[in-house]
Amino acid sequence: MPQSILRYAILLVVLILAQVLICNHIMLFGVAMPIVFIYFLLTLPMSTNPKLVLTLGFLSGFLVDLFADTPGVNALSCTVIAGLRRPVFHLYSGNDEMLAGVIPSISSLGFAIYAKYLVSLVFLYCLMSFSLEYFTFAYFGQMTGKVLASTLLSSLLLAGIDGLTGVKHRA
């Protein structure tokens, strides 16, 4: 257990640094912003206490907000996806026994279930984040483009990160 805590702590620090120092300064084609730090939340074991997941979601979003000067946007968006990750996972996995100790990854869930889980949560994060950023319907088309493009780019990056980290076991 201490090794997995250390692994997740290092993963969180690396992803937040990558988000703040690199990804926040990229806007591909003026519409797609890569979001990589939420990978930490998406790959926490499903057996993790929901209160701890909500706390970690808020703290990770707060840290990005602190360094990116986006007051509360990431904290709220991360808290929302932290609260919705179990219901979304349950929606696609279909059975409660699978929820017990799985660590969401391509190798543990298979590509189809993991892709649906990943894209759904990344979409929810982008929708919350850009809705709070724009906070108006005057630029609905522009916001929709950013949400969809950022969801696509981030989902591809997170699937690539998942392939590199290689989580292949159950918790």
N, C-alpha and C positions, 0 to 999 in steps of 0.2 A: 504493500500500500504506500509506504513513503516514497518508493521509486516513482509510482504513478503520480503522486502529488508533485514531486519535483519535476517530472516530465511536463505536467500541465502548467506548472508555474513558469517554466522556461518557455514553453509554447506561447503562453499568454504574453510574456515580455517581448519575445521576438515578433509576434504578430502585431502587437500595439506599436512597437518601434517601426515595423515595416509600413503600417498604416499611416502613422503620423509623419514619418520622414520621407516616404516614397509615394504611397498610393494617394494621399490627399492632394498631391501636387500633379496628379495625372488626370486629364479629362480627355479621353480618347474620342476624337471626332467632335469634340465639344459637347458630347452627351453621355458618355459612358465613364463612370468613375469606379475603379476597382475597390471593393470592400473585402478585405481579407481577415480582419481581426475577429469577425464573428465565427470563424472556423472553430475557435476555442469553445464557444458555447454549443455549437452544433455537434461536437464530438465528445462532449462529456458523457460518461456512461448513463444509460437510462435509469439505472438504479440510484443515481445521485439524488439526495434529498431535494425536493422541489424548492424549499426555502433557500437552500444553499445556491441552487442554480439561479434563482431570482437575484440573490445578493451578488453573485459573481457577474451576472448580466449587467446589473446596475453599475457595479464597480468598473468593469471593463469599458462600458460606454462612457462613464464619467471620466476615466483616464484619457480616452480619446478626445472627449469634449474639452478637457483641461488643456491639452496640447494643441488642439485644432481650433480653439476659440469658437466653438459652436455650443452655446450654453444650453445643455439639457437635451439636445436633439438625439445624440447617440445614446445617452443614458436611458431615455424613454424608449427608443427603438429597440435597444438591446434587452431591456426589461420585458417588453412585449413579446419578443421572440423567445426569450427564456421561459416565459409563462406558457407559450403556445407550442413549445417543441414536443412535449409529450403527447398532447392531443393530435398534432400533425403526424407524429410518428405512428400513433395508434391508428390513425385514419388510413395509412398506407400499409402497415404491417398486418393488420387484420386480426391478430390474436394477442391475448394478454401474456401468454407464456414467453413470447418473443421479446416482450418489453423488459423482462426481469433483469438480465445482466448484460445486455448487448451494448457495445460501443458503436455508435453509428459510423459506418465506413462502407466503401464499395465492397471490400472483401467480406465483411460480416453480414451485409444485407443483400448483396447483389446489386447490379447496376441500376435496374429499373426502380426498385424501392428507394434506394439511396438518392437517385437523381430526383425523384418526385419530392422526397423529404427535403433535400438540399434546395431545390429551386423554389419550393413553396416558402420556406423560411427566409431565403434571400429576398424573394419578392416582397414578403411582408415587411422585412427590414427596410428595403428600398422605398416601399410605398410610405411607410411611417416617416422615414427620414426626409424624403423629398417633400412630402406633404407639410411637414413642420417647417421645412426650409422656405417653401414658397408661401404657405399660409394664405393662399388666395386661389380662386378658380380662374382668375384672369389669364393665367399662363397654363391652362390645363393641358393643351397639346404638348407644350415644351416639357412640362412635368412628366407627362405620360411617356414621352420619348426617353427621358432620363431614367425613369423607373425601369422601363423594359430593357434599355441598353445596359444599364448598370447591373440589372439582374442577370442578364446573359453573360456579360463579361465576368462578373464576380462568381457566378456558378461555375464557369469554366476554370477560373483560377482556383477555386476551392476544391474542385474535383482533381485538379492537378496536384495541389498540395496534399490531398488525401492519398493520391498515388505515391507521392514522395515519402510521406510519413510512414506508410505501410502498417497501419494498425490491423492485425490479423487475428486477434483473439477476443474472447468474450471476457467481461469483467468478472 
